[in-house]
Amino acid sequence: MATTDTVVEHEVHDDKELWSGAKEPFKASYGKLMMWYFLLSDAFTFAGFLIAYGALRFSSPTWPVPDFVFKTHPFGDSELPLIFVTVMSFLLIISSVTMVRGVQEGHRNNTKGVVFWMLLTILGGIGFLSCQAWEWTNLIATEHMTVTRNPFGTHVEAGVYLNDDGSESDEVFEAGASYLIHKAGHHGHGDDHGDGHGGDEAHGDDHSDGHGDGHSADATAPGDYKGHVVDNQGFLHRKYKVTEGPDAGTVKYESFGPKSFGALFFFITGFHGFHVFSGVVFLFIIMINAASGLYVERNNGHEMVEKIGLYWHFVDLVWVFVFLVFYLL
């Protein structure tokens, strides 16, 4: 009987220790566990945005071709598709490597090492944001893309462009060819068929924004001006004659691409850019704290550096999916 009572008391004592708290679930501290919860919820947010992009992308009859839209860069006049966004991605990936080194030095309580590698990570983040700022400036100021207007279009039928006098030019194109609608007096990056009279004055009184091209040049079209149809915002829509299919022989003009492309691009890349900016700010604050010796005093292996490292790796991983969706598909 005494033996039985001893066993029961031992089991009760074990239960009390088990539920007494101060236990680290999954061998992770409370702070790291909460960071994982935040990153999981943020991953669902990004997943929802990218799924929405995919749904609109594949439900639209036309969509801008990434190799055509993202072929400009600040390194010269040559056109190198996706080279600039590749540089952006490289900066962010390298910053993830330097972040790993910062965490490793934190586990060794090497303050100088933590500060050095975190500084390189911050510079990588700033470099990425600078590249994104240039890309946005180019798309908005030079190529006139906004959240409600997409000047990048794709032909859905083969045709030939018309000259100023209405005759057929030597510029032919196939279905799927890309084009950029220019504004009078402005030149974006050149398209496959030239940009016509970019410096002509604009006339007309109608908007031709829509999904894809295929508008017939008739009495309801915006104002005609030489080889273009011009809307009241001053955008020059080149005329062409359809050469294949049921509309062969019909004269039409280029129209704006789907509005959702510009809206989704600025919203999703901007949302990711906000994460990068926030990460750079937090990295800077934590680097200053590490340099002051605060985390050495806590004697927890610079856990705060590890937590911001988790966030930074997440931001880098999300960019991989954003890059895949916007720039490759």
N, C-alpha and C positions, 0 to 999 in steps of 0.2 A: 504493500500500500504506500509506503514511504517512497519507494522507487518511482511509482506511478505519479505521485504528487510532484516529485522532482522534475520528471520529464515534462509535465504540463506547465510548471512554472518556467522551464527553460524555453518552451515553445512560445508562451505569452511574451516573454522577454524579447525573443527574436522578432515577433510581430511589432512590438513597440519600436524597435530600432528600425524596422523596415519602413514604418509610416511616420517617422519622426521628422522628415524633411531634410533639407540641406543636401539632398542627393542630386548629382548631375545626371539627367537623363541622356542616354546615348553618349555618355562621357563628354558632354558639351556643357559649357556654362550657360547660365540663363541668358546672358547677353548674346552669345552666338546662336542660341536656339531662337531667340526673337528675331535676329537678323535673317535666319533661314526662313522663318514665317513671312517676314516682309518680302524677301526675294521671291518666294513662292507666289504670293498674291500679285506681285508686280509682273511675274512671268505670265500669269493668267491675263493681265491687262494687255500686255504686248501681244499675246497670242490672239486675243479678241480683235485687236486692230489689224494684225496681219491676215487673219482669216477674212475679215471684212474686205480688205484690199483684194485678196484672192477671189472672193465672190464677185466683186465688181469687175475685176480684171477679166475674168473668163466669161462674164455675162455680156460684155461689151463687144459689138461687132468689130471695132478697131481699137487699137491701143498703141501708144507711142513705143517705138523700139528703143531699148536702153542704149544700145551701141550708137544710135543717132543722137539721142537727147544728151547723153553724158560724154560727149567726145571733145569738149573744150577743156582747156587747162591754161594756167597763167605762165607757162614756160615758153611760149612762142606762138606763131601762127599756124603751125601744123596741127592736124586733127588726129588724136590718138584715143580711140574709144576706150573708156573706162580707166585710162592710165591715172587720172587724178584721184579718182575714188580708191584706186589700188594703193596709192600713196597714203591716203587717209587711213585705210584699213591697216596698213603696215605700221603706222604710228601707234594705233590703238593696241595692236597685238604686241608690239615691242613693249609698250607701257605695262601690259599685263605680266610680261616676263620680269621687268624690273620690280613690279609689285611683289612677285614671288620672292625675289631676292631680299626685299625689304622685310618680309615676314620671317624669312630664315634668320636674318640678322637680329630681328626682335626676339626670337626664341633663344638666341645666344646672349641677349642683353647687351648687344653691341650698338650703343646709341649712335655713334658716328656712321656706322653702316646703314642703320635704319634711315637716318636723315639723308644720306647720299642717294640711296635707291629710291626713296619716296620723292626726292626732288626730281630725279629723272622721270619718275612716273607722272608727276605734275606737268613737266615739260611736254611729255608725250600727249597728255590730255589737252593742254593748251594748243599744241600743234594741230591736233584733230579738230578742235573747235575753230581754229583759224582757217583751216581748209574748208570746213563746212560753211563758214561765213562767206568765203570767196565764192563757193558754189551757189549759195543762195543769192548773193549779189549779182552774179552773172545771169542766173535764171530770171530774176525779177527785173533788174535794171537794163540788161542787154537784150534778153530774149522775151521779156514782158509776160512771163508766166506768173499767175496769181492763183489764189485759192478758188477763184471763180472763172478763170480763163486759162486755157491750155492751147498755145499756138502750135504745138507739135501734133501733126496729123499723119495718117496713113491712108494711102489710096486703097480702095476696095475693088477697083477695076483698072484695067490697062488703058492707057490713053496717050495723047500727045499734046504738049503745051502749044498755045496759040501765040502768034506774034502780035505786035501792037495793031497791025492792020487787019487782024482776024485770020490771017493765013496760018497754016500749020508750020511749026518750027521743027528743028532737028532734035528737040528734046522729047524723047519718048520715055515712058516708064511702064513698069509692070505692076500688077496688083500686089499690094504689100509694101510698095515703095514709100519711104518716109519723106516728109517735107516740113519746113518751118515757115509759118506765116510771119512776114516782116511788117514792121510799122513804117509808114512814110518818114523818110529822113533818118531811119535807124537801120542798122544791119546787125543781125544776130550771126551765129556761125552759119556758114553756107550750107545749103542742103544739096541733095544729089542732082538737082535740076537748076541750080542758080537761084537768084533772088529777084530777078526782074528789075523793075525800076524802083529801087529802094528809096531814092531821094525825091520821087514825084510828090506833088501835093495831093492831099486826100480830099475826096468828095463823097457824097452819098449820105444816106440818112437811115440806115438800117443795121441791126445787129445780125451777124450770121453765126453766132455761137451755137454749137450743137454737138452731136455725137458723130464723129467721123466725117468723111466728105461725101459728096454726091448731090449737092444742090445744083439744080439746073439754072443756067443763066437766062432768066426770062423777065417778064415785066415786074415781078415781085422781088427781084434780086436787088441788093444794094447798088449804089451808083456805079456805072461803068466808067472806067478811065483807062484808055489804051488797052493793054493786054491784061488788065486786072479788073476785079470787082472790088470796090473800096467801101468799107463800112464807115459809120459816123465816128468811130474811134481812130480812124486813120490807118487801119490794117489793110494790107494789099493781098487780096485773094486771087491767085493766078488762075486764068481761064485755061481750060483744056477741052479736048474733044475725046470722047470715049471711042475706043477702037475695037473693043470686043464685047461680046455679050448682048443681051436684049436691048441695051441702051446705046448700041454702037451708032456713032454719028451725032449723038447729043452733045451739046456744048454745056459744060458745067464749070464750077469753080471750087477751089479748095476751101474747106471750112475748118473751123477750129476742132481740135480733138476733144475727147470726153472730159468734161469739167472735173470729174472725180479724180483724175490723175493728179492734177495740181493740188487739190485739197488734201488728198491722202498723203502725197509726198511731203508737203510742208508740215502737216500735222504729225505724222509718224516720225520723220527724221527730226523734227523740232522737239518732239517729246523725248526722243533718245538723246538729242543734244542737251536738253535740260538735265537729264540724268548725268551726262558727262560733266556738265558745268557744276552741278551739285557735288559730284564726286571730287572734282578738283578743289572746290572750297573745303570740303571735309578733309581731304588729304593734306591741304596746307595747314589747317588747324591742328590735326593730329601730328604732323611733322614738327610743328612748333612745340607741342606738348612733349613729344619724344626728345627733342633737343634740350628741353628744360630739365630732363631727368625724371619727370613725373611718373612715367611708366616703369622705370627702374625701381622707384620707391614702392610701387605696388607689388613688385616681385611676382608678376603673373605671366611672364614671357611676352610682354607687350601685346596683350590680348586685343587691345583697341586697334592696333595695327593689323592684326589678323582679321578683325571684323570689317574694317574698311577695305581690306583686301578681298574679302568675299563679295562685297558690293561691286568693287571695280572689275572683278572677273565676270560677274553677272552682266555688267554693262558691255563688256567686250563680247560676251557670248551672244547677247541680244543683237549686237551689230552684225554678227555673222548672218543671222536670219534676215535682218533688214537689208543687208547687202545682197543676199540671195534673192529676195523677193523683188526689190526695186531695180537692181542693177544687172541682174543676170537673167531673170525670167522674161 
